[in-house]
Amino acid sequence: MNIYWGDLHVHSNCSDGRRSPAACLESAREAGLDFCAMTDYVDHVPKSRYGLLPSDSWERIQTAVREAERPGEFAALLGFERSVPSWDGQTPGSLCVYYRTDSGPLPTSRHPQRDWLRPGAIRPDEDMRSLWDELAETECLKCIVHSCSARQGYTWTAAPGEYEIDLVEVYSKWGACETQDCTFPVVDGSGRPPRPGGWVRDALAAGFRVGLIGGSNTHFGYPGSDLWENDWANAARYDKSGLTAVLAEELTRDAVFQALRDRRCYATTRERIQLDFTVNGQPMGSMLAGQDRLRIRVHVVGTRPVKRIEVFRNGEPAHHKIGGREDLDMVFDDPAPDEPTWYYARVTQTGEDLAWSSPIWIDP
């Protein structure tokens, strides 16, 4: 397997960004990224009379993705971002959808923009079911972004399990949503603390088997950059983009999509930290059952000295190792669990840059 690097959260001037979809994708290539996904809003579009992405803008995005694809050199993914119920009666969550091909439906919301900002103005289950029905015939992946945000978050602890989510964005320029005490706390300008039940660990504890990704959420049109973007008219976000690494056989749109589907992916705070995390020889994203024992391995090659590796079991520390050089290995054994259990690895290197593996699930 090869490691390919990309940005899965990019906005263009078709919705509320500053540059064209083609310019965004070209900047991703110039930045040395292997893949990039366009995720313009399909609602809350300030330039549109009704706040919805026009069909001609959707055509522009699809054309740009189609023309940017270079098999073996660069993979362009088609996607969008849309408001979804947050399940706690508060302001909405945000869902990014990624298509396997360079075309797909445009499922805009049936609600006016003002309804999403008024708690209780929509019927959550009705709206979510309508969206899931629209996407049922299309091969796609669903990703919740900045889930712990008070303003645009997602309450995993209240979310119905029937609406399966494939991925969760653990870090972007909004900050990190791993857990309450993590580095880079989310700043969303609302003045309210992070959403209870919105952490990535809450998603895993609630039974959602999601892969972990990173993205920039750039509105300036520079994917994967360390450009400081303060275009939300409130407190600035972080300058470091999130990046997603996928483990794939080849650099094509289809191979990147399949790696994301299989959760063979991990996130970093822009640094291209190499991270290999396995349980009984099986890669991140795996679901194992009937294991007699567990051998857990982590191998890291950092871009600077690695300070520590930590492995978490069901959200609690299971093992750690202190580093001091750019490469670090950790191996330990755990007994086979008698209840469903999940593990993931977190790496911290000097400069406080982080990498998070997708989890591995163990069923009795």
ChimeraX attribute file (.defattr): number of C-alpha atoms within 10 A of each C-alpha:
attribute: neighborCount
match mode: 1-to-1
recipient: residues
	/A:1	8
	/A:2	10
	/A:3	18
	/A:4	21
	/A:5	22
	/A:6	31
	/A:7	31
	/A:8	29
	/A:9	29
	/A:10	29
	/A:11	28
	/A:12	25
	/A:13	19
	/A:14	24
	/A:15	25
	/A:16	18
	/A:17	21
	/A:18	18
	/A:19	17
	/A:20	18
	/A:21	28
	/A:22	21
	/A:23	17
	/A:24	27
	/A:25	31
	/A:26	18
	/A:27	18
	/A:28	25
	/A:29	21
	/A:30	12
	/A:31	14
	/A:32	12
	/A:33	22
	/A:34	24
	/A:35	28
	/A:36	32
	/A:37	28
	/A:38	29
	/A:39	26
	/A:40	29
	/A:41	27
	/A:42	23
	/A:43	24
	/A:44	21
	/A:45	20
	/A:46	14
	/A:47	14
	/A:48	14
	/A:49	9
	/A:50	13
	/A:51	19
	/A:52	22
	/A:53	23
	/A:54	19
	/A:55	11
	/A:56	10
	/A:57	16
	/A:58	20
	/A:59	12
	/A:60	15
	/A:61	24
	/A:62	23
	/A:63	16
	/A:64	23
	/A:65	24
	/A:66	18
	/A:67	12
	/A:68	21
	/A:69	19
	/A:70	15
	/A:71	13
	/A:72	11
	/A:73	13
	/A:74	22
	/A:75	27
	/A:76	30
	/A:77	30
	/A:78	26
	/A:79	29
	/A:80	24
	/A:81	25
	/A:82	21
	/A:83	24
	/A:84	23
	/A:85	25
	/A:86	22
	/A:87	20
	/A:88	20
	/A:89	15
	/A:90	21
	/A:91	23
	/A:92	27
	/A:93	25
	/A:94	22
	/A:95	27
	/A:96	25
	/A:97	22
	/A:98	24
	/A:99	22
	/A:100	19
	/A:101	19
	/A:102	19
	/A:103	18
	/A:104	18
	/A:105	11
	/A:106	15
	/A:107	18
	/A:108	19
	/A:109	20
	/A:110	13
	/A:111	14
	/A:112	14
	/A:113	16
	/A:114	10
	/A:115	14
	/A:116	20
	/A:117	15
	/A:118	13
	/A:119	12
	/A:120	13
	/A:121	14
	/A:122	18
	/A:123	11
	/A:124	16
	/A:125	15
	/A:126	10
	/A:127	16
	/A:128	16
	/A:129	13
	/A:130	14
	/A:131	17
	/A:132	14
	/A:133	11
	/A:134	14
	/A:135	19
	/A:136	10
	/A:137	10
	/A:138	14
	/A:139	11
	/A:140	19
	/A:141	20
	/A:142	22
	/A:143	23
	/A:144	24
	/A:145	28
	/A:146	31
	/A:147	33
	/A:148	32
	/A:149	31
	/A:150	25
	/A:151	23
	/A:152	23
	/A:153	31
	/A:154	32
	/A:155	25
	/A:156	28
	/A:157	19
	/A:158	14
	/A:159	19
	/A:160	12
	/A:161	12
	/A:162	7
	/A:163	13
	/A:164	16
	/A:165	18
	/A:166	20
	/A:167	25
	/A:168	27
	/A:169	30
	/A:170	31
	/A:171	34
	/A:172	33
	/A:173	27
	/A:174	26
	/A:175	27
	/A:176	28
	/A:177	29
	/A:178	27
	/A:179	17
	/A:180	17
	/A:181	9
	/A:182	11
	/A:183	14
	/A:184	20
	/A:185	21
	/A:186	24
	/A:187	24
	/A:188	22
	/A:189	16
	/A:190	13
	/A:191	11
	/A:192	11
	/A:193	14
	/A:194	21
	/A:195	21
	/A:196	18
	/A:197	21
	/A:198	26
	/A:199	27
	/A:200	26
	/A:201	20
	/A:202	20
	/A:203	23
	/A:204	21
	/A:205	16
	/A:206	16
	/A:207	16
	/A:208	21
	/A:209	23
	/A:210	26
	/A:211	29
	/A:212	30
	/A:213	32
	/A:214	31
	/A:215	30
	/A:216	32
	/A:217	27
	/A:218	28
	/A:219	23
	/A:220	21
	/A:221	25
	/A:222	26
	/A:223	33
	/A:224	33
	/A:225	21
	/A:226	16
	/A:227	16
	/A:228	15
	/A:229	16
	/A:230	14
	/A:231	15
	/A:232	11
	/A:233	7
	/A:234	12
	/A:235	13
	/A:236	16
	/A:237	21
	/A:238	21
	/A:239	19
	/A:240	24
	/A:241	28
	/A:242	35
	/A:243	31
	/A:244	31
	/A:245	30
	/A:246	28
	/A:247	24
	/A:248	20
	/A:249	14
	/A:250	16
	/A:251	21
	/A:252	21
	/A:253	24
	/A:254	18
	/A:255	17
	/A:256	28
	/A:257	21
	/A:258	18
	/A:259	19
	/A:260	26
	/A:261	18
	/A:262	18
	/A:263	26
	/A:264	24
	/A:265	30
	/A:266	32
	/A:267	32
	/A:268	30
	/A:269	29
	/A:270	26
	/A:271	19
	/A:272	20
	/A:273	26
	/A:274	17
	/A:275	24
	/A:276	17
	/A:277	27
	/A:278	23
	/A:279	25
	/A:280	13
	/A:281	11
	/A:282	14
	/A:283	21
	/A:284	27
	/A:285	27
	/A:286	18
	/A:287	16
	/A:288	16
	/A:289	12
	/A:290	11
	/A:291	13
	/A:292	10
	/A:293	13
	/A:294	17
	/A:295	14
	/A:296	19
	/A:297	20
	/A:298	22
	/A:299	17
	/A:300	20
	/A:301	18
	/A:302	24
	/A:303	16
	/A:304	17
	/A:305	17
	/A:306	26
	/A:307	20
	/A:308	19
	/A:309	23
	/A:310	18
	/A:311	25
	/A:312	16
	/A:313	16
	/A:314	17
	/A:315	18
	/A:316	10
	/A:317	12
	/A:318	15
	/A:319	17
	/A:320	17
	/A:321	15
	/A:322	13
	/A:323	17
	/A:324	13
	/A:325	16
	/A:326	16
	/A:327	16
	/A:328	21
	/A:329	13
	/A:330	19
	/A:331	14
	/A:332	13
	/A:333	13
	/A:334	13
	/A:335	10
	/A:336	17
	/A:337	17
	/A:338	10
	/A:339	9
	/A:340	13
	/A:341	21
	/A:342	20
	/A:343	25
	/A:344	24
	/A:345	27
	/A:346	22
	/A:347	27
	/A:348	22
	/A:349	23
	/A:350	16
	/A:351	10
	/A:352	13
	/A:353	22
	/A:354	25
	/A:355	32
	/A:356	27
	/A:357	29
	/A:358	28
	/A:359	31
	/A:360	25
	/A:361	21
	/A:362	21
	/A:363	15
	/A:364	13
